């Protein structure tokens, strides 16, 4: 049950048309349904980066509110590690 407008694929349609599903996900999120229920969502890398940025922003805000920060140097080291992490 998505709050966003998504393109919907039945599970068997997603399996049989995987290339089309991937192409569709580049334009907007895709909902995959099985027996009428949402079972998965497929999103583009750009959408995933947006979600990650939002999540990290929320975490940063929480840390600033609770004053449990690492400090400038430790934060820089941590963030550089994230930027240079291997997939």
N, C-alpha and C positions, 0 to 999 in steps of 0.2 A: 504494500500500500504506500505508494510514493506520493509525496506532496508536490513533486515536480512533474512537468509534462514529459513523458518518456515515450519512446517507441516500444511497442510490445511484440515479443516473439514468443510463440509457444515453444516448449522445450524441444520437441522434435523438429520444429522449423529451425530453431537455433542450431541444432546439431547438423541438420542437412544443408544449411545455408550459412555456415560459419563465416565465410568471407563477407557476405552481405551484412551479417551481424556486426563484424568488426568495423566495416565501413560506416554503418549507421551510428555506432558508438562514437565516431569521430565528430558527428554533428550534434548529438544530444544523447543523454543517458538512455540505455536500453533496459527494459524490464523483461526478464525471462519468467514465463509462467508455466506451471505444471498443474493440470487439473483445476485451472482457474485461480490458483494461488501464486503469488509472487515468490519465486525461489532464489532468484539471483538478479544482480544488476551488473551491467557492463558499462564502464565509463572510459573516456579518453585519458591519455596521459596528462593533458592540460587540466582536465577536471580533477584528476587525482592530486596534482600539484596544488590546485586551489584548496582542496579539502585539507591537505597536509599543512599548507600555510595557515589556514583558519585554525586548525587544531593546535599548531605550535603557538599561534598568537594567543589562544585561550590559555594555554599552559603558561606562557610568559606573563600574562595579566595576573594569573593566580599567584605566581611566584612573587611578582611585584607587590601584590596585596599582602602576602604573608611575610614578606621581607626575608624569605629563605633563598637568597640568591647565591650563586657560586662566587661572585666577584667578577670583575672585568676580565682579568687574564684567564681564569678558568673557563669562563663563558666563551671567550674567543677560541680557546683550544678545543672546547667541545664542539662549537659550531664549525670550525675548520675541519674537524674530524668527520662531521656529518656531510659536509660538502665534498669531501674527498673519499667518502666510503665507497667501496666496491659493491655493485649490485649482486 
